[in-house]
Amino acid sequence: MTLRDFSTSLDALSINTATVRRQRGAEVPLTHIIDQCAALGIGAISPWRDQVAAVGLDQVAQQLRALGMGLSGYCRGGFYPATDRAGLQAALDDNRRAVDEAKTLDAPCLVLVVGSLPGALDGRAAHKDIARVRDEVRDGIAATLEYARGVGMPLAIEPLHPMQAADRACINTLEQALDVCDELDPGRSGALGVAVDVYHVWWDPKLAQQIARAGHERLLAYHVCDWLTPTRDLLSDRGMMGDGVIELKKIRGWMEAAGYSGHAEVEIFSQRDWWQRGGDETLATCIERHRSVV
């Protein structure tokens, strides 16, 4: 199969705004990031909810429309598990708001980072029952899906690397994510699918098989960066594409063979390197590497 040619066009490039949310060590507003991307000819982004909230949903929507900029996804819903019924309901309410925000911004999907043991992110897990939280996640996605169908907002489950199974996501392989999709959306309606982030799934011996299983109906988003050796911080030391060990073109080949034709979204958390640089330098490097190695 011949891969799409990224070398002469930026049409398939999207920037997850986490990539440049910190510039020269300081947080910058989303409005500034959007202007920087537009100035370089980047036509799509994937913003984070906290960045949108800091500016205002309506202002962000207006700015995107004025610049003719689209989205490749919206980050993020999920984090369903809780210690009690009130907490579970609060998560459902927040996910409904996330769906509405994604719709206002005309996102193609809402990405779900599903969550895991309550309290674990703060170092104080309320319990150790990962089977329980997986049930809560399935039930939470089912409830969110019912609402999201009504407003026409697809949901994309993002499996996270097993190193984050305790705190950020109890869905850790593409196979797990697709099992949930098949249970809740057996008709493959396009309302529920997956976000494939190479940082989290590159190691999986079943990756090619599961991407093929997903097919174009389930492949809603594709995130790229690289895995550095050594990795100095498992959360915030992602590499620029081409600086690590991930076989980026091979994985994109599997995605496109399965029918994926959307953006290759650059998502890099880099506390020690790229977040210490200027945004224009980081974005220019993203463009060059997207053209040459993605």
Secondary structure as GFF3:
##gff-version 3
##sequence-region A 1 294
A	DSSP	beta_strand	13	16	.	.	.	ID=ss1
A	DSSP	three_ten_helix	17	20	.	.	.	ID=ss2
A	DSSP	beta_strand	22	23	.	.	.	ID=ss3
A	DSSP	beta_strand	26	27	.	.	.	ID=ss4
A	DSSP	alpha_helix	30	39	.	.	.	ID=ss5
A	DSSP	beta_strand	44	46	.	.	.	ID=ss6
A	DSSP	alpha_helix	49	55	.	.	.	ID=ss7
A	DSSP	alpha_helix	57	67	.	.	.	ID=ss8
A	DSSP	beta_strand	70	71	.	.	.	ID=ss9
A	DSSP	beta_strand	74	78	.	.	.	ID=ss10
A	DSSP	alpha_helix	85	104	.	.	.	ID=ss11
A	DSSP	beta_strand	110	113	.	.	.	ID=ss12
A	DSSP	three_ten_helix	120	122	.	.	.	ID=ss13
A	DSSP	alpha_helix	130	151	.	.	.	ID=ss14
A	DSSP	beta_strand	155	157	.	.	.	ID=ss15
A	DSSP	three_ten_helix	162	164	.	.	.	ID=ss16
A	DSSP	alpha_helix	174	184	.	.	.	ID=ss17
A	DSSP	beta_strand	192	197	.	.	.	ID=ss18
A	DSSP	alpha_helix	198	201	.	.	.	ID=ss19
A	DSSP	alpha_helix	207	218	.	.	.	ID=ss20
A	DSSP	beta_strand	219	224	.	.	.	ID=ss21
A	DSSP	alpha_helix	248	257	.	.	.	ID=ss22
A	DSSP	beta_strand	264	266	.	.	.	ID=ss23
A	DSSP	three_ten_helix	274	276	.	.	.	ID=ss24
A	DSSP	alpha_helix	279	292	.	.	.	ID=ss25
###
